[in-house]
Amino acid sequence: MSVPFVRAPGYGRPVEEDVELIGGVEKREIRIVEYDPAWPEHFRAEHERIATALGTTARRIEHVGSTAVPGLAAKPVVDIGVSVPDVAAESTYLGPLQQVGYQLRVREPGHRMLRTSARDVHVHVYDVGSDRERQHLLFRDWLRRDESDRSRYARLKCELAGREWADMNAYAAAKGPLIGEILARAEAWGTFP
């Protein structure tokens, strides 16, 4: 079942309505844990699996999101950014990723999100050179560098995790204003890697 929903404005993006949520809305517990030094190794294993499945179609495979920031509390879900030449050309990457165990969860303009059945890995696929790619990397790099914003982000996530949410997207939307504020500072600081 596919259900359209309004997406959180994460990484400074405007709210989008043209989104397909595969499987419908999910109510899940939001659990924030202390940084786990095993997350980078988990990423490396998933990187290998993705690189083997996609070959040269994957132009960039990066550890993104909170688990990519040493010392940052996070949901125990490793986020991976995969840049491809054309995210709309699903035939070039979707089948190979599904064959190695990833399941499509989100389809929206310029972005697909797949995840493992254990829901401990999210793979974000977007166009190489896109704003989404740049913002994921810039946000990660800024939080790795700036202790004040890293602490503010961690506090907000912990506070929000203590609330009841109808679905994960409402939690993500609540982080949007702070993410936008932090991303503005990151944009002033850095350039696309």
C-alpha positions in Angstrom: 0.0 0.0 0.0 1.3 3.4 -0.9 0.2 6.5 1.0 1.2 10.1 0.1 2.2 12.2 3.1 3.8 15.6 3.8 7.5 15.2 4.3 9.5 16.9 7.0 11.6 19.8 5.7 14.8 18.1 6.8 18.1 19.7 5.7 16.4 22.9 4.9 14.2 21.5 2.1 10.7 22.8 1.6 7.8 20.5 2.6 6.9 18.2 -0.3 3.6 16.5 -0.9 4.6 14.4 -3.9 5.9 11.5 -1.8 5.0 7.8 -1.9 5.5 6.0 1.4 5.7 2.3 0.7 3.8 0.3 3.3 1.9 3.4 4.7 2.5 5.4 7.9 4.3 3.5 10.6 4.1 4.3 14.3 7.4 3.3 15.8 9.1 4.1 19.1 11.8 6.8 18.7 14.8 5.7 20.7 17.9 7.8 21.0 21.1 6.1 22.3 24.6 7.3 23.1 27.0 7.3 20.2 28.2 3.7 19.4 31.8 3.4 18.1 30.6 0.3 16.2 28.5 2.4 13.8 31.4 3.2 11.4 32.2 -0.5 11.1 28.5 -1.2 10.4 28.6 1.4 7.7 31.8 -0.1 6.2 30.0 -3.5 5.9 27.0 -1.9 4.3 29.2 0.1 2.0 30.8 -3.0 0.7 27.4 -4.7 0.1 26.1 -1.6 -1.8 29.3 -1.1 -3.8 29.3 -4.8 -4.9 25.6 -4.6 -5.9 25.9 -1.3 -7.8 29.4 -1.1 -9.2 30.0 2.1 -11.0 26.4 3.1 -10.8 27.1 4.3 -7.3 29.2 7.4 -7.8 29.5 8.1 -4.1 28.6 6.0 -1.0 28.8 8.0 2.2 28.0 7.5 5.9 25.6 10.4 6.7 23.1 11.2 9.4 23.7 11.2 13.2 25.5 7.9 13.4 28.2 9.4 11.1 29.0 12.1 13.7 31.4 10.8 16.5 29.9 11.6 19.9 26.4 12.4 18.7 23.5 10.6 20.3 21.3 9.0 17.6 18.6 6.5 16.7 20.5 3.3 16.2 20.0 3.4 12.4 22.9 3.8 10.1 22.1 6.3 7.3 23.9 5.9 4.0 23.9 8.4 1.1 24.3 6.8 -2.3 24.7 9.2 -5.3 23.7 7.9 -8.7 23.6 9.6 -12.2 19.7 9.6 -12.3 17.6 8.7 -9.3 14.5 8.6 -11.5 16.1 5.7 -13.5 15.3 3.1 -10.8 16.1 0.2 -13.2 19.8 1.1 -12.7 20.0 0.6 -9.0 16.7 -0.5 -7.4 16.8 -4.2 -8.4 20.4 -4.7 -7.4 19.8 -3.1 -4.0 16.7 -5.2 -3.4 18.6 -8.4 -4.4 21.1 -7.7 -1.6 18.3 -7.2 1.0 17.2 -3.6 0.9 13.5 -2.8 0.7 12.1 0.4 -0.9 10.4 2.6 1.7 10.1 6.1 0.2 9.8 7.4 -3.3 9.8 11.1 -3.8 11.2 13.5 -6.4 15.0 13.4 -6.3 15.2 10.8 -3.5 14.5 7.2 -2.8 15.0 5.6 0.6 15.5 1.9 1.1 16.1 0.0 4.4 17.0 -3.3 5.8 14.3 -5.6 7.1 15.9 -5.1 10.6 15.3 -1.4 10.0 18.8 -0.6 11.3 20.1 0.8 8.0 18.5 3.5 5.7 19.9 4.0 2.2 19.2 7.4 0.7 19.6 7.4 -3.0 19.8 10.8 -4.8 21.4 12.4 -7.9 25.1 13.0 -7.9 25.7 16.7 -7.4 22.2 17.3 -6.1 21.2 19.7 -3.3 20.2 16.6 -1.2 23.7 15.1 -1.6 25.4 18.3 -0.8 23.2 19.1 2.3 23.6 15.6 3.8 27.4 15.9 3.5 27.6 19.5 4.6 25.3 18.9 7.6 27.4 15.8 8.7 30.7 17.6 8.3 29.5 20.7 10.2 28.2 18.6 13.1 31.5 16.8 13.2 33.2 20.1 13.6 30.9 22.3 15.7 30.4 21.0 19.3 27.7 23.6 20.1 25.4 22.7 17.2 26.1 19.0 17.8 25.0 19.4 21.5 21.9 21.4 20.5 20.9 18.8 18.0 21.4 16.0 20.5 19.3 17.7 23.1 16.5 18.4 20.7 16.5 14.8 19.5 16.4 13.4 23.1 13.6 15.8 24.0 11.5 14.9 21.0 12.1 11.2 21.5 10.3 11.5 24.8 7.1 12.5 23.1 4.4 10.4 21.5 4.4 10.6 17.7 1.9 9.4 15.2 4.7 8.4 12.9 8.4 8.9 12.3 7.8 11.7 9.8 6.2 13.9 12.5 9.3 13.4 14.6 11.5 14.4 11.6 9.3 17.4 10.9 9.8 18.6 14.5 13.6 18.7 14.0 13.2 20.7 10.7 13.6 24.2 12.1 16.8 23.5 14.0 18.2 21.5 11.1 17.5 24.5 8.9 19.2 26.8 11.3 22.3 24.6 11.6 22.4 24.0 7.9 22.4 27.8 7.3 25.6 28.0 9.5 27.1 25.0 7.7 26.4 26.6 4.3 28.2 29.8 5.4 31.1 27.7 6.6 31.8 25.2 3.9 31.5 24.1 0.4 30.4 20.9 -1.3 32.9 18.2 -0.6 
